[in-house]
Amino acid sequence: MFSEKTILRIPGPTPVPPEVTRAMTHPMIGHRSGDFSALLAEVEANLREVFHTSGDIAVIAGTGTAGLEASVFSMVRQGDAVLAISTGNFGDRFTEIARRTNATLYTLNYEWGQPAKEQDVVQMLKEHPEIEVVLMSHCETSTGVLNDVQAIAKITRAHGAYLIVDAVSSFIGSPLLMDEWLVDVVVTGSQKALALPPGLALVALSKRALERVKNGPPARSFYFDLARYHKDLGADTTPWTPPVSLIYGLRASLAMIKQEGLEQAQARHRLLRDMTRAGVRALGLKLMVEDEKYASHTVTTVLVSDADAVRKVMKNDLHIAVAGGQKQLSGKIIRIGHMGYVDASDILQCLAALEIALVQTGHEIKLGAGVSAAAEVYLHAENPRY
């Protein structure tokens, strides 16, 4: 009877709200029509508000990785020196994209679960003054680390380098004031806190980055040439056929965020993070990121010795899907997603399922301890009615 029932508590894709689902059923329109140009112009204006930028946002048919590749292939020129900062699997992916450009590549790699350190960036830029582009993740989805983009952006701008930020799993859930923080490029995807299906990459360019893209040599990719996206945005269109239905969904998603208020949405994500962490600690489990300052607002990573067995019980018996570890963390962690169309009741439900799965896999815990601790956080929150 429940063969198709799955409650997603993974860090993407995330549940899609009914309002967004309905919006995506809008009758198809021509992507070179005035109707589509009006739709794109409205979406672009609303995107500028949530990105906190006066620059352009390229709307690309593709995943977040497509956005990362577009940003690197458009910003990195032949012979450039690039610094790639990695705090986990997705930082490694960003590094590999940069490696494909044949740039001179320098790396700062951190133990998984540890954040990037500003002093290391300062030292690397001092030792290699030729570095022109710096790459980093805001939230490292594989570990639940939230890096201090604001601090590192200040360092990179003082050096004169361009900063490209992977904000795929932090966008909307965590503050990221692009222009104020002096970030040059921000990349995100549709399937995280925007609560859309996968399929859209969004690449925001500061005016400074846009000048580099426009005045530099052609991008090394035909499809992912951000200069072409900028040119076509001037006519409220896209260079290639866009996923029209997803853009209708994006319009609905942005309207929901505007109705809630962006700061309120970020406060909701922080509360869900705090509820999850309190519940995990009450069960005697260890968090991979202990320091609250660096704990993601959108995904919490829990060390569990038999993680896959616990996940299997949660999925097969209780229809709740949580994510496992990647690469060296495979089978060692559980990743709980709390981003997008998620509220406090979803966290209480997930923790209850986690407790049952832990008992059924032989862990000695007190049933109800995690749920109770999370409920206490909710009840004592300044404004819990999210």
Secondary structure, DSSP 8 states (H G I E B T S, - for coil): --TT--EE-SSSS----HHHHHHTTS----TTSHHHHHHHHHHHHHHHHHHT-SSEEEEEES-HHHHHHHHHHHH--TT-EEEEEESSHHHHHHHHHHHTTT-EEEEEE--TT----HHHHHHHHHH-TTEEEEEEESEETTTTEE--HHHHHHHHHHHT-EEEEE-TTTTTTS---HHHHT-SEEEEETTSTT---S-EEEEEE-HHHHHHHHHSS--S-STT-HHHHHHHHTTT--SS---HHHHHHHHHHHHHHHHH-HHHHHHHHHHHHHHHHHHHHHTT-EES---GGGB-SSEEEEE-TTHHHHHHHHHHHH-EE-EE--GGGTTTEEEEE--SS--HHHHHHHHHHHHHHHHHTT----TTHHHHHHHHHHHTSSS---
